[in-house]
Every structure is written in C-alpha cells, then in structure tokens.
Amino acid sequence: MPDTQDRAQRLAALHKALHTRILVLDGAMGTMIQRHKLDEAGYRGSRFAAHPKDVKGNNDLLILSQPDIILDIHRAYLEAGADILETNTFSSTTIAQADYGMESLVYELNFEGAKLARQACDEYTAKTPDKPRFVAGSIGPTNRTASISPDVNDPAFRNVTFDELVKAFRQQVEGLVAGGADLLLAETIIDTLNAKAAMFAIDEFFDESGLRLPVMISGTITDQSGRILSGQTPEAFWNSLRHVKPLSIGLNCALGAAQLRPYVAELSRVADVLVSAYPNAGLPNEFGEYDELPHATAAHIGAWAKDGLVNIVGGCCGTTPDHIKAICESVTGIAPRKPPQLPTSMRLSGLEPFQLAS
C-alpha cells in the first residue's frame, strides 16, 4: 500500500486545486493504442505468447505485455497539460476479462495499471511541483447490465447479478488503491444498477480498510434522447447516486461536446457537487472514426467553462494529446463552477426525477 502520508498530501493538493481552477482529465487511451497498430503477437508480448484464447483488442492487457506503450501514452497526456490521469483499467474486472480467459489477472492488472499512472504522475509533479498530477482509478461498467435483459425474447432474464458485480468491482478497487490511485472514477455508466454495485463495493472497501478516497461518477447519455441506456435522465441519474456524496458527477462518451452540452447544463443545475464532462471528439463518421479537430472540441468546452458549468473536463473517444492541450488552453484562467446551495428536499428517481415540494 502506498505511503498514507504521501497520499494525504496529494489529496490535500487535489482539493486545493479544485477550488482554484478547472482541472483537466486526459484523453482517449484506445485512440492512442490504435496508433501502434498492434497485432495478436503485439498484444500478447512474450509473457502471454501461449495463452489459449485470442487477446487482440484487450487494451488493458498491455499494462502487463507492453507497459512502455501505456507509460508513454500517460506521459503524452501529462505533457499536453492534463492534471488527472486515468488508469488503463476500464475493462479490468473478472466479468470483462472473462471474454479473454484472463480473470486471474484482474488484481495484477489494476495494481500495475495504477502503478504505471502513478509513475508518470510523480515524474511530472517533480518537474512542476506547483502543478501536481493525480491518478484516477478507471472503473468501467463491465460488458453486462444488471437492469436490462440481453434477450429481447425474455425481458426478465439477466446475465449478471448485483452480488456478482459487487465482487468484481471490489477486487478491482483493491488493486487500484494498492497501486497508488488517488481517486476512483466509475465511468461510462449506461446502467445505474451497475453503478450502484460499484459504489457499494467502494463503500465496503472504505469501511473495511479505514481509507477513504474521492469518488467520481460519470454517466453516458447514449443518444439524443437525453437518457442513459437504462432509461434515466441526467437528473434522475444524479438522484439515484447522490447519497454516495461523490466528489463529482458528470458525463462522458457517446456524444460530442456540441450534443452533450444540454445534459451537462442539466447536471450543473441540479448537482450540489462538482461537475465533470469529457466528450468524444464529435460523432463518429461512417467508418467509426472521429474527425473533430482539437480546436473545435476545445471551443465547446471553453464555452462550458465560461458559462460556469464545469469543474473537471477532458476527452473521451477520439481525443488525443492535441485535444487535451487545446482543452487546457481553453479553460486556463476561467474560474471553476461553484456548486449551488440547494434547499433540503425529498428527491427521488425512476426514469424521471421527482422532487417533493417543500
């Protein structure tokens, strides 16, 4: 376990920074990995040369098979100006790694993934002590949904249980924290019940370890209906998770900045915590690629900042160090959003929010 005094100092620096400026997350890991054009052998490396299943596409595995590639990507984003690095552990759960027959590697993936990001952040903090860098342990939603049936002919069917999700997320959290993560980021949430399982696992770990870290929560509006895949609006999503008292609530992925703005604005209006947002580089073209140039993405995000909507920004699919550099420039010198002081009220949620009038 990393030195608790060092971690406490970093957390104090994180909270100080959040009060003084808008912080910037890194950009897409997958986009940068694709530039290396790795084949099956490239993903395997020497250690996994004899693994019985195909592993090409398992980006998290590169933490172990190609750590220098991941470390260089981390450094590129820090060089571009990012304050917060996400670990390359989006799919590092037993549930997601089952596709590759690599469930046994999950703790190691998270531990080593956090160590790589920690190494890069410590290098750049040493270079610029007045601009400390922080590690966010990335917790993806898994490739299963707890509240949606994968079988259109059997709406009641589920291919994962809440308890199975909790167990998987708990193992991931243990590895991320031991490897040196400063905060935990549950991201790209398409099913609120999955997110609740992640929060339960995190709280369980906090209670048993006696350690508490900041938690970021980021949902995904899957299309211009303005809802996450399991059906909730942004406000209902927030009402479902506000009891966790996260450091931030926000949105990422699926949409470009132009399409995401109204939903970021909605969260900014109703959330009494920090708001994060890291959109894709526009919408994908007919080949599934992202064409939005850095200055265009940054112009949208800069406008969010000027309108007082955000505290933490960054990039998701299709974004690169050039996008992050432009985003950093677009928010420099702009004061961070001040969370509203909301009256005490009963706030409930189904697919829609409900507030009991006082």
C-alpha positions, 0 to 999 in steps of 0.5 A, a space after each residue: 500500500 502506498 505511503 498514507 502520508 504521501 497520499 494525504 498530501 496529494 489529496 490535500 493538493 487535489 482539493 486545493 486545486 479544485 477550488 482554484 481552477 478547472 482541472 483537466 482529465 486526459 484523453 482517449 487511451 484506445 485512440 492512442 493504442 490504435 496508433 501502434 497498430 498492434 497485432 495478436 503477437 503485439 498484444 500478447 508480448 512474450 509473457 502471454 505468447 501461449 495463452 489459449 484464447 485470442 487477446 487482440 483488442 484487450 487494451 488493458 492487457 498491455 499494462 502487463 505485455 507492453 507497459 512502455 506503450 501505456 507509460 508513454 501514452 500517460 506521459 503524452 497526456 501529462 505533457 499536453 497539460 492534463 492534471 488527472 490521469 486515468 488508469 488503463 483499467 476500464 475493462 479490468 474486472 473478472 466479468 470483462 476479462 472473462 471474454 479473454 480467459 484472463 480473470 486471474 489477472 484482474 488484481 495484477 492488472 489494476 495494481 500495475 495499471 495504477 502503478 504505471 499512472 502513478 509513475 508518470 504522475 510523480 515524474 511530472 509533479 517533480 518537474 512542476 511541483 506547483 502543478 501536481 498530477 493525480 491518478 484516477 482509478 478507471 472503473 468501467 461498467 463491465 460488458 453486462 447490465 444488471 437492469 436490462 435483459 440481453 434477450 429481447 425474447 425474455 425481458 426478465 432474464 439477466 446475465 449478471 447479478 448485483 452480488 456478482 458485480 459487487 465482487 468484481 468491482 471490489 477486487 478491482 478497487 483493491 488493486 487500484 488503491 494498492 497501486 497508488 490511485 488517488 481517486 476512483 472514477 466509475 465511468 461510462 455508466 449506461 446502467 445505474 444498477 451497475 453503478 450502484 454495485 460499484 459504489 457499494 463495493 467502494 463503500 465496503 472497501 472504505 469501511 473495511 480498510 479505514 481509507 477513504 478516497 474521492 469518488 467520481 461518477 460519470 454517466 453516458 447519455 447514449 443518444 439524443 434522447 437525453 437518457 442513459 441506456 437504462 432509461 434515466 435522465 441526467 437528473 434522475 441519474 444524479 438522484 439515484 447516486 447522490 447519497 454516495 456524496 461523490 466528489 463529482 458527477 458528470 458525463 462522458 462518451 457517446 456524444 460530442 461536446 456540441 450534443 452533450 452540452 444540454 445534459 451537462 447544463 442539466 447536471 450543473 443545475 441540479 448537482 450540489 457537487 462538482 461537475 465533470 464532462 469529457 466528450 468524444 471528439 464529435 460523432 463518429 463518421 461512417 467508418 467509426 472514426 472521429 474527425 473533430 479537430 482539437 480546436 473545435 472540441 476545445 471551443 465547446 468546452 471553453 464555452 462550458 467553462 465560461 458559462 460556469 458549468 464545469 469543474 473537471 473536463 477532458 476527452 473521451 473517444 477520439 481525443 488525443 494529446 492535441 485535444 487535451 492541450 487545446 482543452 487546457 488552453 481553453 479553460 486556463 484562467 476561467 474560474 471553476 463552477 461553484 456548486 449551488 446551495 440547494 434547499 433540503 428536499 425529498 428527491 427521488 428517481 425512476 426514469 424521471 426525477 421527482 422532487 417533493 415540494 417543500 
